[in-house]
Amino acid sequence: MYGLGEPLDRLLAKVERAKKHIVDLEAERDQFYLSNPVRFRAENDQKTGEHNWYVAEIKPIPLSFAVIIGDAANNLRSALDHMAYNLVCVGEGAVKTFQHAKFPVGSDLADYKNQRTKALKGMRPDAIAAIDALQPYVGGAGEYFWHLARINNHDKHKLLLTSWSSFDGHTAFKSEREWIAKFHGGGSDQYRSAFIAPAMRIFPLKLGDRVLTASESDIDETMSFLVGIAFVEPEIVKGNPVIDTLHEMTKLVRATIFDFDRQGLFR
C-alpha cells in the first residue's frame, strides 16, 4: 500500500485509517461550528466601566463525534497490538495464532509488569527491551499509551462523550495588538484577527459562564471567540482537547512503529 514493505505497510494502514477518522472529525467539527453552536453576550458594568462576556447559548455536541473518536482510538490501539503480534512472530520464527500477544500498558509499573510476561512471550530480548524502554504505564515516559488504551476500552462499553471544553481564546484587545505589533513589527491594526489565549480555562463550558472581562477602552465593537471540544471521560483524559490528543497519539504510535523498524525488530 505504501511501498515500505512488510510488516510496515500493514501496521501503518491502521495508523492511516486513524488519521482519516481524525480528518473526518475535523470536517464535522468545522461544519458544526458554522451553525454558531456557542454564542456569547456582552454586558456593560456601569460601576466599573468594564465589559463582561457570558455564554448565551450552547448546543449539545453531536453524538456522531463520539463514534468517530472511538473509531480513531480503536485503529491506533489495534496498530500497537498488531505490532506486538509481529514481534512475537519474529521471535518464534513462525506466523501463526498467538492469542496472548498484545502491547501491554499499565495503570502503574507493577500493573505493567503483571501483563508483560504473558503479552510479550515469544519476543526476542531486544524487542522486549524496546517495549520496556517505552515505559507504557502511568508515571512512565510512555503514559500516553495508557491514555490511548483507556479511551479505547471505554469506547467498547459506551460512547466517548465530549463537552465544550473551555473558552479557548478571543480576538486580541487593543493593548494586546499593540504589544504584538511591538514584538513582531507592523501596525497594531494588522493584528485585528489575532487570537489570544484566555487567562483561565473553563471546563466544562456551561450556559451563563462568564468567560471574559475587559475595560471598555480596550475592546473593539465586535469580538470573536474560540471554543474547544474535550473529553468528559475516561477520567484520565478528562478535559483534554479531543483533536489535539488524537493527533498526538497518532504521531506517537506512528513514530513507535518506525523506530522499531529502524532497530530491525521486525526482521
QUIMO-V568897 format. One record per pair of residues at least 4 apart in sequence whose ideal C-beta (glycine too) atoms are under 8 Angstrom apart, sorted by the first residue. I is the first residue (numbers start at 1). J is the second residue. D is the distance in Angstrom with one decimal. If there is no record, write none. Layout:
BEGIN
i=<I:I>
j=<J:J>
d=<D:D>
END
This chain:
BEGIN
i=<1:1:1:2:2:2:3:4:4:4:5:6:7:7:7:7:8:8:8:8:8:9:10:10:11:11:11:11:11:11:12:12:12:12:13:14:14:14:14:14:14:15:15:15:15:15:15:15:15:16:17:17:18:18:18:18:18:18:18:18:18:18:19:19:20:21:21:21:21:21:21:22:22:22:22:22:22:23:24:24:25:25:25:25:25:25:25:25:26:26:27:28:28:28:28:28:29:29:29:29:30:31:32:32:32:33:35:36:37:37:37:38:38:38:38:38:38:38:38:39:39:39:39:40:40:40:40:40:40:40:41:41:41:42:42:42:42:43:43:43:43:44:44:44:44:44:45:45:45:45:49:49:49:50:50:50:50:51:51:51:51:51:52:52:52:53:53:53:53:53:53:54:54:54:54:55:55:55:55:55:55:56:57:58:58:58:58:61:61:61:61:61:63:63:64:65:65:65:65:66:66:66:66:66:66:67:67:68:69:69:69:69:69:69:69:70:70:70:70:70:70:71:72:72:72:73:73:73:73:73:73:73:73:74:74:74:75:76:76:76:76:76:76:77:77:77:77:77:78:79:79:79:80:80:80:80:80:80:81:81:81:81:82:83:83:83:83:83:84:84:84:84:84:84:84:84:84:85:85:85:85:86:86:87:87:87:87:87:87:87:87:87:87:88:88:88:88:88:88:88:89:89:89:89:89:90:90:90:90:90:90:91:91:91:91:92:92:92:98:100:100:100:101:101:101:102:103:103:103:103:104:104:104:104:104:104:104:105:105:105:105:105:105:105:105:106:106:106:106:106:106:106:106:106:106:107:107:107:107:108:108:108:108:109:109:109:109:110:111:111:112:112:112:112:113:115:116:116:116:116:117:120:120:120:123:123:123:124:124:125:126:126:126:127:127:127:128:129:130:130:130:130:130:131:134:134:134:134:134:135:135:135:135:136:136:136:136:136:137:137:137:137:138:138:138:139:142:143:144:144:144:144:145:145:146:146:147:147:147:147:147:148:148:148:149:150:150:150:150:151:151:151:151:151:152:153:153:154:154:154:154:155:155:160:160:161:161:162:162:162:162:162:163:163:163:163:163:163:164:164:164:164:164:164:165:165:165:165:165:165:165:165:165:165:166:166:166:166:166:166:166:166:167:167:167:167:167:167:167:167:167:167:168:168:168:168:168:168:168:169:169:169:169:169:169:170:170:170:170:170:170:170:170:171:171:171:171:171:171:171:171:171:172:172:172:172:172:172:172:172:173:173:173:173:173:174:174:174:174:174:174:175:175:176:176:176:177:177:177:177:177:177:178:178:179:180:180:180:180:181:181:181:181:181:181:184:186:186:192:195:195:198:198:202:202:203:203:204:204:205:205:205:211:212:212:214:214:215:219:228:229:229:229:230:230:230:230:230:231:231:231:231:231:231:232:233:234:237:240:240:241:242:243:244:245:246:247:248:249:250:251:252:253:254:255:256:257:258:259:260:260:261:261>
j=<9:12:13:8:9:12:9:8:9:12:9:10:11:82:86:266:12:257:258:261:266:13:14:82:15:79:82:83:86:257:16:79:254:257:17:18:75:76:78:79:82:19:75:76:79:250:253:254:257:20:21:75:22:71:72:73:75:76:79:246:250:253:23:250:24:25:68:69:71:72:75:26:72:243:246:247:250:27:28:68:29:65:68:69:72:242:243:246:30:243:31:32:62:64:65:68:33:65:229:243:34:35:37:61:62:37:59:57:58:59:61:55:57:58:59:164:205:225:227:55:56:57:58:53:54:55:56:211:223:225:53:54:56:51:52:53:223:51:52:53:54:49:50:51:52:216:49:50:51:52:215:216:217:213:214:215:216:213:214:215:216:219:210:212:213:210:211:212:213:223:225:208:209:210:211:205:206:207:208:209:211:207:207:164:205:206:207:65:162:163:164:229:67:159:68:69:162:229:242:70:155:159:160:161:162:71:159:72:73:151:155:160:162:242:246:74:151:152:155:159:160:75:76:246:250:77:148:151:152:155:160:246:249:78:152:155:79:80:148:152:249:250:253:81:103:148:149:152:82:83:253:257:84:103:145:148:253:256:85:101:102:103:86:87:103:256:257:260:88:101:102:103:104:119:120:123:131:89:98:101:102:90:266:91:101:120:123:124:127:131:260:265:266:92:98:101:120:121:122:123:93:94:95:96:98:123:124:127:265:266:267:122:123:124:127:96:98:122:122:118:119:121:119:121:122:119:119:131:136:145:112:115:116:119:120:131:136:112:115:136:137:145:146:148:149:110:111:112:113:114:115:136:137:138:146:111:137:138:146:112:137:138:139:113:137:139:140:114:115:137:116:136:137:140:117:119:120:128:131:132:121:127:128:131:127:128:131:128:265:129:130:263:265:131:260:265:132:133:134:259:260:263:265:136:140:141:142:145:256:140:141:142:143:140:142:143:145:146:142:143:145:146:143:146:236:143:146:147:148:248:249:252:149:252:150:236:151:236:237:245:249:152:249:253:153:154:234:236:237:155:160:231:234:237:156:157:234:158:160:233:234:159:160:231:233:232:233:229:230:231:232:242:203:204:205:229:230:232:204:205:227:228:229:230:201:203:204:205:227:228:229:230:239:241:198:201:202:203:205:227:228:230:198:201:202:205:209:211:212:225:226:227:197:198:201:225:226:227:228:195:196:197:198:225:226:195:196:198:212:223:224:225:226:192:193:194:195:196:220:223:224:225:176:177:180:191:192:194:195:196:177:196:214:218:219:178:188:217:218:219:220:179:218:180:194:196:181:188:189:191:192:194:182:188:183:184:188:191:194:185:186:187:188:190:191:191:190:191:220:224:226:211:212:209:211:230:239:230:232:209:211:227:225:223:225:218:219:219:223:241:241:242:243:238:239:240:241:242:237:238:239:240:242:245:238:238:238:245:244:245:245:246:247:248:249:250:251:252:253:254:255:256:257:258:259:260:261:262:263:265:266:265:266>
d=<4.8:7.8:5.9:7.1:5.2:5.9:7.5:4.1:5.6:7.0:6.7:6.5:5.5:7.7:4.7:5.6:5.7:7.0:7.9:5.8:7.4:6.5:7.9:6.8:7.1:5.7:5.6:5.6:7.2:5.1:5.8:7.8:7.1:6.6:6.4:6.7:4.8:7.2:5.2:3.7:6.4:6.6:7.1:6.8:5.2:6.3:5.7:5.0:7.1:6.6:6.7:4.7:6.6:7.9:4.6:7.7:3.9:4.8:7.4:7.6:5.5:7.7:6.4:5.7:6.4:6.3:5.3:7.9:4.8:3.9:6.9:6.5:5.4:6.6:5.0:6.4:6.7:6.5:6.4:5.7:6.2:6.4:4.5:6.6:7.2:7.6:6.4:7.6:6.3:6.2:6.4:6.2:7.2:6.5:6.6:7.0:6.4:7.3:6.7:7.2:7.2:8.0:6.0:7.7:6.5:6.9:7.2:8.0:6.9:3.9:7.8:6.6:6.9:5.1:7.2:6.2:7.1:7.6:4.9:7.7:4.8:4.2:7.8:4.9:6.6:6.1:5.8:6.8:7.9:5.7:7.0:5.5:4.0:5.4:7.1:5.3:7.5:7.2:5.1:7.8:6.7:7.9:7.6:5.7:8.0:6.9:6.9:4.9:7.5:6.4:6.4:5.2:7.9:5.5:6.5:5.7:6.8:7.1:5.5:7.6:5.8:5.8:5.6:7.2:5.1:7.0:5.4:4.4:7.7:7.1:7.5:6.0:6.6:5.3:7.0:6.3:6.7:5.4:6.1:4.8:6.6:7.7:7.3:6.2:6.7:7.0:5.3:5.6:5.2:7.0:7.0:6.1:7.0:6.3:6.6:6.2:5.8:7.1:7.6:6.3:8.0:4.0:4.7:6.1:6.5:6.6:7.1:6.5:6.4:7.7:7.5:5.0:7.3:6.2:6.9:6.1:8.0:7.7:3.6:7.2:5.5:6.6:6.6:5.4:7.7:6.2:6.3:4.5:4.6:6.0:7.6:7.3:7.6:6.0:5.6:6.7:6.5:7.1:5.8:7.7:5.6:6.3:5.0:6.6:8.0:5.8:6.1:4.1:6.0:6.4:5.4:6.9:6.6:3.8:7.2:7.8:6.2:7.5:6.4:7.4:4.9:5.3:6.5:6.6:6.4:7.4:5.9:6.7:6.6:5.1:5.4:4.4:7.9:6.7:7.3:7.8:7.7:6.5:6.2:4.4:7.8:6.5:5.8:6.4:7.8:7.8:4.8:7.5:4.4:7.9:7.6:6.1:7.3:6.0:4.7:4.3:7.7:7.3:4.3:5.6:8.0:6.5:5.1:7.7:7.2:7.6:6.6:7.2:7.1:6.2:7.0:4.7:4.3:4.5:6.4:7.9:7.2:4.6:6.4:5.1:6.4:5.8:6.7:7.7:7.3:4.8:7.2:7.3:7.2:7.4:6.0:4.0:4.8:4.1:6.8:7.4:6.8:6.8:7.6:4.7:6.3:5.0:4.5:7.8:4.5:7.3:3.5:3.0:7.4:7.3:6.2:7.1:3.6:7.0:6.7:4.5:7.0:5.4:7.0:7.2:5.9:5.5:6.0:6.4:5.6:6.8:6.9:6.5:6.8:6.5:6.0:6.7:4.0:7.6:7.6:5.2:5.2:7.7:7.5:7.4:6.8:7.5:5.1:6.4:4.1:5.1:7.8:7.2:7.4:6.2:6.4:7.2:6.5:6.7:7.6:4.9:6.3:6.2:7.3:8.0:6.1:6.1:6.1:7.2:7.7:7.0:4.1:6.9:6.9:2.9:4.4:4.7:7.7:6.5:4.1:7.7:3.8:6.4:7.2:6.8:7.9:5.9:5.4:5.4:7.7:6.6:7.7:6.7:6.5:7.0:6.3:5.6:6.5:7.4:6.3:7.3:6.5:5.7:5.4:7.6:7.3:6.3:5.1:7.6:6.1:6.2:4.7:5.3:7.1:6.5:6.6:7.5:6.5:6.3:7.0:7.5:7.9:7.0:6.1:6.3:4.7:7.4:5.3:6.9:7.1:4.6:6.3:5.1:6.4:6.2:6.0:5.8:7.1:3.9:7.3:7.3:6.0:4.9:6.1:3.9:5.5:7.3:6.6:7.8:7.5:5.2:7.0:6.8:7.4:4.2:5.9:3.1:6.4:6.1:7.5:4.1:4.7:5.2:5.8:7.1:5.9:7.3:5.3:7.3:5.6:6.4:7.7:3.9:6.9:6.4:7.6:6.2:7.2:7.1:7.6:8.0:4.2:5.8:4.5:4.2:5.9:5.3:6.2:7.1:4.1:6.7:6.1:6.7:5.8:5.8:6.9:5.3:7.2:6.9:6.8:7.0:6.1:7.6:7.3:5.5:4.7:7.9:4.0:4.7:6.5:6.0:7.5:4.6:7.0:4.9:7.0:7.5:5.9:4.5:6.0:6.6:7.1:7.8:5.2:7.3:7.2:6.6:5.4:6.4:7.7:5.5:6.2:4.0:7.4:4.5:6.8:6.7:6.3:4.7:6.3:5.8:7.3:4.8:6.0:6.9:5.5:5.9:4.4:7.4:6.1:7.9:5.0:7.5:7.4:7.7:5.9:7.0:6.8:5.7:6.5:6.1:4.5:7.6:7.2:5.9:7.7:6.4:7.2:7.8:7.9:5.3:5.1:7.4:6.5:5.2:7.1:5.0:7.3:7.7:5.2:5.8:5.4:6.1:4.5:5.9:7.0:5.3:6.0:7.1:6.4:6.3:7.3:6.4:7.7:4.8:6.0:6.4:6.3:6.4:6.3:6.3:6.5:6.3:6.4:6.1:6.0:6.3:6.6:6.5:6.0:6.4:6.5:6.3:6.6:4.5:6.6:7.2:5.6>
END
